[in-house]
Amino acid sequence: MIHAGDIHLADLRDERRWAVLVLSNDRFHRMSDRVLVAPGIDVDDDEVLPPWNIRVDGETFALDLLRSIPVARLLERIGRASSVDLDRAQRALRLIT
C-alpha cells in the first residue's frame, strides 16, 4: 500500500532512479492506478530554498515539478516523511496552485 508521505525510488524515464515524495492519497491511487509525486532535486545543503521546495531527511523535493506517474513506476519504498514534513509539503503545494 502506498501512502501520502512515503518516499520511494521511482522510474521517471530518466537515466537514473529518483527519490520521490508521494503527495496523493490511497483513494486516488486505487481509482486511477497513478500517484502524484514531487521528485527529489540536487541542491547544496546550505542553499536557501524557495517555499515550494522542502527538505525531508536531507533530501530536497521540488513541489513545482509535481507529476503523475503510474503506480508501477514506484520501485521501492526508501523512507517516510514525518507528519510535520508532509504538512509542510501540502502547504507548499497550496502556495503554487
C-alpha positions in Angstrom: 0.0 0.0 0.0 1.3 3.5 -0.9 0.5 6.4 1.4 1.0 10.2 1.2 4.3 10.9 2.8 6.1 7.8 1.6 9.4 8.3 -0.1 10.1 5.9 -3.0 12.7 5.4 -5.6 10.9 5.8 -8.9 11.5 5.3 -12.6 10.9 8.8 -14.1 12.0 7.7 -17.5 15.5 9.1 -17.0 19.0 7.6 -16.8 18.8 7.3 -13.0 16.2 6.4 -10.4 14.9 9.3 -8.5 13.7 9.7 -4.9 10.1 11.0 -5.0 7.8 12.2 -2.2 4.2 10.8 -2.6 1.6 13.5 -2.1 -1.6 11.8 -3.3 -3.8 9.7 -1.0 -4.7 6.0 -1.1 -8.1 6.5 -2.7 -6.5 8.4 -5.7 -4.0 5.5 -6.2 -6.8 2.9 -6.2 -9.1 4.7 -8.5 -6.5 5.9 -11.0 -3.6 3.5 -10.7 -1.5 6.6 -10.6 0.4 8.5 -7.9 1.2 12.3 -7.6 4.9 12.7 -6.7 7.3 15.5 -6.1 10.8 14.5 -7.4 14.0 14.9 -5.4 16.4 17.5 -6.7 20.1 18.1 -6.2 20.8 21.3 -4.2 23.6 22.3 -1.8 22.8 21.7 1.9 23.4 25.4 2.7 21.2 26.7 -0.2 18.2 28.8 0.8 15.2 27.0 -0.7 12.1 28.7 -2.2 8.9 27.9 -0.3 7.8 25.2 -2.9 10.9 23.1 -2.2 11.1 21.2 1.0 13.8 19.1 2.7 12.9 15.7 4.3 15.8 13.8 6.0 18.4 15.6 3.9 16.6 15.1 0.6 15.1 18.1 -1.2 11.8 17.7 -3.1 10.5 20.1 -5.7 6.8 20.6 -5.5 6.8 22.8 -8.5 7.8 19.8 -10.5 4.8 17.7 -9.3 3.8 15.0 -11.7 1.5 12.0 -12.0 3.1 8.6 -12.7 1.8 5.1 -12.9 1.9 3.3 -9.6 4.0 0.6 -11.2 6.9 3.1 -11.7 7.4 3.3 -8.0 10.3 0.8 -7.5 10.8 0.6 -3.7 10.0 2.5 -0.6 13.1 4.1 1.0 11.6 6.3 3.7 8.7 8.2 5.1 8.2 11.9 5.7 7.1 12.9 9.2 3.6 14.3 9.6 5.2 17.7 10.1 7.1 17.4 6.8 4.0 16.1 5.0 2.0 19.1 6.3 4.7 21.5 5.1 4.7 19.9 1.7 0.9 20.2 1.4 1.1 23.8 2.5 3.8 24.5 -0.1 1.7 22.8 -2.7 -1.2 25.1 -2.0 1.1 28.1 -2.4 1.8 27.2 -6.0 -1.7 26.0 -7.1 
